[in-house]
Every structure is written in structure tokens, then in C-alpha cells.
Amino acid sequence: MDSDLQRYLADLVAAARDVLGDDLVGAYAAGSVGLGAYQPGRSDVDVALVCAGPLTGVARRELVARLRHEALPCPARGLELVAYRRAVAASGTPEPGFEVELNTGATMPFRCTLDPAERPAADGRFWYGLDRSILHQSGLPLLGPPAGEVFADLAPADLRRLLIEALSWWLALPTPPDDRPAPGAEDAVLGACRSLVRHRDGVWLAKVAAGQRLLDAGVAPGVIRRALAARHGGPPPTGGQARAFQQRVRDEIAG
């Protein structure tokens, strides 16, 4: 982590403690930070808070007010924060189960969800169980005990189902109809790489590392090599290439 990110995470934890007090059990960096792949200027900051029990409506709204970008500027593209009860984190449930969801940042669309039932099904409900699985393996403690002691992993059947749901969601997104490079297709390809590596090898890797592992194994070298090169300024894969690879990965995971 660079110094700006370190300061930001320390300030975030301090603000969360101001709001939640002793009810704050832990705070954990997830995503690219937890997996050791954070890139300034490109990566989001993913944080999971764990609280002792259900949060009141007042506490939820105050947490959002204190942590949104306008109150605590995020040095990255944006903050994706989710708060869970300790019992949910330890349950291994595939359900969303969150207390608060907050997306906020200078270039990130604002989202504030205070009840999982308010989360639109079209936006996907698979994110949370998969994120908690990553936290179980690689969550970076900012406060509290090791993440592996706080977050339970998913059962194999639930993991498989959520991976398939995630790939189906991506495949349902609109794609450019021609063969021109499609901005963002590299993330779709590398995200599918991460899912396939988790399915095959039982380990979560950062997207680039997952792509490199599959490339080294001779899997879909054309599209993966192009996706990796796009991270360094090269043209991304076409929408058709990305969709074909995602479909291939979904079919393998579905078995």
C-alpha cells in the first residue's frame, strides 16, 4: 500500500469506531488490497466492517455520512464498503446478509443500500458471498482478529452456484456488435480467469495473477494475453472474444 492509502484506511477505521464504538469487531481490506494487487489510479478500495450485532437505522445512516467520499475523500477510484454482523460473517451463507453497503468515490457511481432486500436483483446478489470467501482467504486486518477466524468460506456447492451466477450476469451485459476492441473487456476476461482458477485450484488470486497462471498453463492464450496487455495500454479483447471465453469458463464450472 502507498502512504495515501494507508492514511485513508486508518482514517476510515477511526471514523467507523467513532460511529460504532465497541460494536465494531473488525475492519478488513479485501479485493485488490487484500490480494496484494492494488494499483493506484486503477484499483478500487474494498473494505468489510464486522459489527457485533444488527445496526440501528441511525448508526447505518451515520456510517454512510462519515465514510462517503464527500466527508472522507478516497484516494482511489472509489470505496466499496460493506458492513456485516459477526454472525453473518461466520456463517458461510451465500446470501448478501449485509447491514450497510456503500459505494462512493470521485469517479464511482454513488450507492447506499441499508437492507439487502433493497438490492436490485438485476445488479447481482452473488457479490457478497464471493467477497466473504476472498476475505476468508486473504482479508487484510485493519482492526480485529485474523480474517480467517472471522469470515467462514462458502460450501463447495454454494461457491459453484455463485461463480456460475456471476458469469451469467456478466454474459447478460450488452456487448459491442462488431469486432472492435471493447473497453472493459479485459476485466471481464481476467475476472473469469480468477473464477476458473478458484474452481480448478481452490485458491483466490488477483485478476492479473489468475490470468498469468492460466496463460502459463496454455489456456486460451490469445484472449488472455490480449487482456493482460490491455492492463499496460494495449487494445482490449473484443466483446465477442470476452463473451466466448466467459461462456467457456461458465461451462467448465457448471460441469
Stockholm file with secondary structure:
# STOCKHOLM 1.0

chainA/1-255         MDSDLQRYLADLVAAARDVLGDDLVGAYAAGSVGLGAYQPGRSDVDVALVCAGPLTGVARRELVARLRHEALPCPARGLELVAYRRAVAASGTPEPGFEVELNTGATMPFRCTLDPAERPAADGRFWYGLDRSILHQSGLPLLGPPAGEVFADLAPADLRRLLIEALSWWLALPTPPDDRPAPGAEDAVLGACRSLVRHRDGVWLAKVAAGQRLLDAGVAPGVIRRALAARHGGPPPTGGQARAFQQRVRDEIAG
#=GR chainA/1-255 SS CCHHHHHHHHHHHHHHHHHHGGGEEEEEECHHHHTTCCCTTTCCEEEEEEESSCCCHHHHHHHHHHHSTTTSCCSSSCEEEEEEEHHHHTTTCSSCCEEEEEEEETTEEEEEESSGGGSCGGGCSCHHHHHHHHHHHHCEEEESSCHHHHSCCCCHHHHHHHHHHHHHHHHHSCCCSSSSBCTTHHHHHHHHHHHHHHHHHSCCCCHHHHHHHHHHTTSSHHHHHHHHHHTTTSCCCBHHHHHHHHHHHHHHHHC
#=GC SS_cons         CCHHHHHHHHHHHHHHHHHHGGGEEEEEECHHHHTTCCCTTTCCEEEEEEESSCCCHHHHHHHHHHHSTTTSCCSSSCEEEEEEEHHHHTTTCSSCCEEEEEEEETTEEEEEESSGGGSCGGGCSCHHHHHHHHHHHHCEEEESSCHHHHSCCCCHHHHHHHHHHHHHHHHHSCCCSSSSBCTTHHHHHHHHHHHHHHHHHSCCCCHHHHHHHHHHTTSSHHHHHHHHHHTTTSCCCBHHHHHHHHHHHHHHHHC
//
